[in-house]
Amino acid sequence: MSGHLARAGFPLSIYDVSDRAMEQLKSNHPDIRTCDSPADVGAQSDIVITMLPDGAQVQKAAIGSDGLINSMKEGSILLDTSSAQPWLTIETAAKLATRGIEMIDAPVSGAQWGAEEANLVFMVGGSLQNVEIVRPILDLLGRAVFHCGPLGSGHIMKCINNTITAMTFLATVEGLTLGKRAGLNPEAMNKVLNESTGGSWITLNHIEQRILSRTFDDPFRLELMLKDINIAGNLARNLELPTPFFNHGAEVYESAHEHAGPGKSLSELARWIEKLSQVDLTPGSLSA
């Protein structure tokens, strides 16, 4: 994302906990200024973009001891593209507001390849005035921008989107293992699904590429999907809304994460279902 901004001519200051990541970006874009802290970025910027694993890390970067709140100018904007807890976003925004700093939540769909190709989908929460200020940046980095409502709305939409995706993945893998146990070829089954009502983004972009290929290498981490499922679950409980399917799915994802360990690919969910069912989703039928 930073590379796209640099190529478009935006003056850019960056900070990452990984020096290597900053050095690699600067080697491709020498005009980028590397910084020593979030506060250092804030001092150089009218708009600061965060892309972090969760809302707690956003809070640390925004309002921590070395955070943006200590240096950003009144009227500047924090554009948070992380996948975060909406209640933490509202807390962070309230503290930034005491210094006259605005905030927008704009999480994305599209994963690593969407960021690399500037093909992201943004789900945006915040005032219309602020959204229009940052829209040229969002249009540069993505293919679609949806203003979902006031601050926090983007993060609500993001956790719902990811939870639906997670449940679709789980249902698809369970269906494929059932079919293979019954004698069907999961490769053929996935092709049927892609032409039928059971088809989804998962059947088009994940099953053949990551599971049937036996690479199990989706770059999105299983623990991050579990985080988003739990955000949706907490939101539902706070609203006293029953979500039995989401709740059961969260238990399965938790078990898969415990089995796979930290840092593992989302694709490992399928390996966990294979272990439970004792059916491997390799091409071909069991009777072949």
C-alpha angles and dihedrals in degrees: 000000000000090000092056090051092049093049089050090058101254112150101242137199117184140191130185132164085234112076088192092059091052093046092050092051093046091050088061095040110031094183092066114107115223117213137205099223144001088263089057090054091048092054090057100043144073090191123031120195120204125194108178137148098255147350095270091061090046089053091051092050093044106039105010125115091276094029137132093261089073095060115016115110124243109272094026120127135232108209106195113197093172126115099248146157107274093218090056089048091056091048092050092047092051092055093046089050090063086069094042093255117143126216136204127185112214111163118180143227119207104072125219096326091049090055092047092050096040086240101126127139113225123209105197135199124183144074116322090237093056093043091056090052092057097035095098088058093048092047089052094051100040148031098230137028121195120188100211099181140276125352112309094028093102092055091047090053092046095055090047092049093049094045091052089049091049093051091047090053092049094048092047095051092047090050092050093050090050090051094048092048087053091053104266127132110245090210090059091041092056090051090052091050091051089059095041142059092273092065121113145156085280095057091045099045111018118030101060095030099046110015109031088041087055092226095116087193111136103151092223109095122239092225091057091053089049089051091055092047089052091049089055090047093051091048091051092049091049089052091044090237118150113231104170096165093050090047094053091045090053089057091052092048090048090053091047091051092049090051096045098040130219123323096022127138124266085240088074088079087075091051089054092051089048089054093050094047096036088227122121116211096226119144113271133047127278089241094052 
